[in-house]
Amino acid sequence: MARGVAAAVAALGVVAVLLTAAAAKVCTNTFPSSDSVATHAERAAGQLRLPAGPAARGHGHGHDHEQHLTPTDESAWMELMPRRLLGGGGGSTPPREAFDWLMLYRKLRGGGAAAVDGPAGPFLSEASLHDVRLQPGTVYWQAQQTNLEYLLLLDADRLVWSFRTQAGLTATGTPYGGWEGPNVELRGHFVGHYLSATAKMWASTHNDTLRAKMSSVVDVLYDCQKKMGTGYLSAFPSEFFDRAEALTTVWAPYYTIHKIMQGLLDQYTVAGNSKALEMVVEMANYFSDRVKNVIQKYSIERHWASLNEETGGMNDVLYQLYTITDDLKHLTLAHLFDKPCFLGLLAVQADSISGFHSNTHIPVVVGAQMRYEVTGDVIYKQIATSFMDMINSSHSYATGGTSAGEFWSDPKRLAATLSAENAESCTTYNMLKVSRNLFRWTKEIAYADYYERALINGVLSIQRGTDPGVMIYMLPQAPGRSKAVSYHGWGTKYDSFWCCYGTGIESFSKLGDSIYFEEKGETPALSIIQYIPSTFNWKTAGVTVTQELEPLSSLDMNLQVSLSFSGKSATLNVRIPTWTSASGAKATLNGKDLGSVTPGSLLSVTKQWNSNDHLSLQFPIALRTEAIKDDRPEYASLLAILFGPFVLAGLSSGDWDAKTGSAVSDWITAVPSSHNSQLMTFTQESSGKTFVLSSSNSSLTMQERPAVDGTDTAVHATFRVHPQDAARLHGTHGAALEDTSVQIEPFDMPGTVITNDLTLSAQKSAGSFFNIVPGLDGKPNSVSLELGTKPGCFLVSGADYSAGTKIQVSCKSSVQSIGGILEQAASFAQAAPLRQYHPISFVAKGVKRNFLLEPLYSLRDEFYTVYFNLAA
């Protein structure tokens, strides 16, 4: 009891300190000499001599111009040392005081505690990636394999080029470009991410080639650190920290150091490389000395001022290191990288985060979570809880992503922020950490639901299909936007290396890390919180868990999950998602109904598991709408459409006006999978190139066939061709469709057909039918499109043309064919469609046109809208 009272008093002291810091709100990302907040995009544009895009300019937030000249954070703690300690020397100059890390730790704890109170907990433990395997052929497995391919493509010598150069060692080959370029101040950050990603990917796959490659990178970095001889390790000179400590401009050196330290720590904890632990301890000791020198030479306030920059998760990695070394110096240094000026706002549950650079501060919250786990300081649990509630209620989009142009806007004012620069990928990566930790502590389903939403819509969305090394920085939310068309667009394999490339390769390396959570005890327990087809070797309980999902389509009424087991007695907890409904939800064990199932809860089953045990889960899944987080009445009509946890985007070049009904089913209907058999693309050859018939902006043209999949051109060159007599449709995807009267519907304009006047119409009349007849050129698999109302008249392109040539109508009776030109121009090959309907596809009624809805994660270059205006 006495210890509990003491802890409460200490916590109150910490709150008082945090409140002192929070009052001034000076914890921004602005240097004292700056006149605006600098985003990563702005810094990169300057150092790479690129034009600054819209995301890199002013954001109009009220706190953008606040400066961190005299930070007040933890000022009550700073009485522990003189403002300026005297330097050592001879004569009458007093000697410098010894730096006492224990004394500093006690003061940072807000009292006289002699030691750490002890870790909080017990908490759920994450399942080891070594024991989880994703099921081949699934979406998650494919994303993992695409990332593995990219990690194997990267050349170790090019990655470490700047490290070798900095250490004075001979560098082999040429350096990579982008943010890893030799003149970019952030160079080396991606290498840290690479170490984390490869450690987790190796654990997830046990790919021997990858293990050899990542070990070689660690070996080179080890040599670089030894050559420099101080414990320092980076791809840039230590002079960058001189500049930071002098409060002059430099691009986030501690941000990069965090990535390197975390990467090395992951190489030790996940991949078992003991050399990596030695290296990260050396780095921690080096930076302990740097911070000590700043405090001794100036003041502790000067140290806080030097952190007025993105420092990544320095506090987080140092808390992790302390759990291994038990070195109080590492724990105290972790405290010194907490940001009470920001955490104080969260401690009093004040939503005053607008204007803050999002990804500067989310990792600080993750570090605060680690502080709670390591020290038991309950205030930091409350901080994390308050922060997560704040983001969920006021600052997140339907995807689970947060930030606009890298910053937070005012709470519940997201409508005005919709643009191509929303939901920075790094912020989603870090928010997943926050929610994951909160679930481990509390088992509250809301956190697992958030994780599912952000993983599906925020993480899976950033890869360009199966193209290795092609990812995005931002996830556009505004109508008529494309992942490919933004300030950054899609990155490249070897010349991007943005911050979001680093978090991206990590995210796709650890897709199996939050499916299963263990609870040790006399009767071990396992929580299954994500429904991802996989196998888990639960060694603690001697149980093997196999999770399978029935393929999901838009016509399905339920998500079907199947769990098989073999082993001994254990408790199984399975998440019942909040998005399902009690009516129809069902759980059966070996065919026996387990009773009522409540959404938003855990269903627990304890038994002796046998090899033939089978748990089946049935979750009703349905369409629903979700309002944008904006409490102004004029934006109440802006809603996103979801199918269970999947955000559905409507293919659109800008239109977002939808019709509504009394129920969602009144204006949204499923696309039957059979419609894929009615899709086709019409092509012609000219001058050695293949051109495709395309419908875009209400006109028909010929466009050059796209070289890659997933383009907007592919969408516009795909048509649903359905006959007046359904029985006449024989064959699929380009098989002969001759002597058939059909309607031709553009893929992205469901319910709209091409008319004989070459216009688009939602009215089905005689003028909306075409006769598909054998090609006038007489070639096999060639067809001509004859107007239903004008026999003998055909759609024609022209014999020689360039992309963009408009389709016209020509009639055999009025045009004299010279050299077969008319016959050639009016003949098309029926080809396999360049695009197909996703299994989860719907049609939503619109005011001007209907929308094809597909999961946002499945889109690549297509233009889309996430939100719809239902007021119209």
Secondary structure, 3 states (H helix, E strand, C coil): CHHHHHHHHHHHHHHHHHHHHHHHCCCCCCCCCCCCCCCHHHHHHHHCCCCCCHHHCCCCCCCCCCCCCCCCCCHHHHHHCCCCCCCCCCCCCCCCCCCCHHHHHHHHCCCCCCCCCCCCCCCCEECCHHHEEECCCCHHHHHHHHHHHHHHHCCHHHHCHHHHHHHCCCCCCCCCCHHHCCCCCCCCHHHHHHHHHHHHHHHHHCCHHHHHHHHHHHHHHHHHHHHHCCCCCCCCCCHHHHHHHCCCCCCCHHHHHHHHHHHHHHHHHCCCCHHHHHHHHHHHHHHHHHHHHHHHHCCHHHHHHHCCCCCCCHHHHHHHHHHHHCCHHHHHHHHHCCCHHHHHHHHCCCCCCCCCEHHHHHHHHHHHHHHHHHHCCHHHHHHHHHHHHHHHHHHECCCCCECECCECCCCCECHHHCCCCECCHHHHHHHHHHHHHHHHHHCCHHHHHHHHHHHHHHHHHHECCCCCCCEECCCCCCCCEECCECCCCECCCCCCCCHHHHHHHHHCCCCCCCCEEEECCCCCEEEECCCCCEEEEECCCCEEEEEEECCCCCCCCEEEEEEEEECCEEEEEEEECCCCCCCCCEEEECCEECCCCCCCEEEEEEEECCCCEEEEEEEECCEEEEECCECCHHHCCEEEEEECCEEEEEECCCCCEECCCCCHHHCEEECCHHHHHHEEEEEEEECCEEEEEEEECCEEEEEECCCCCCCHHHHHCCEEEEECCHHHCCCCCCCCCCCEEEEEEECCCCCCEECCCCCEECCCCHHHCEEEEECCCCCCCEEEEEECCCCCEEEECCCCCCCCEECEEEECCCCCCCCCHHHHHCCEEEECCCCCCCCCCEEECECCCCEEEEEHHHCCCCEEECEEECCC
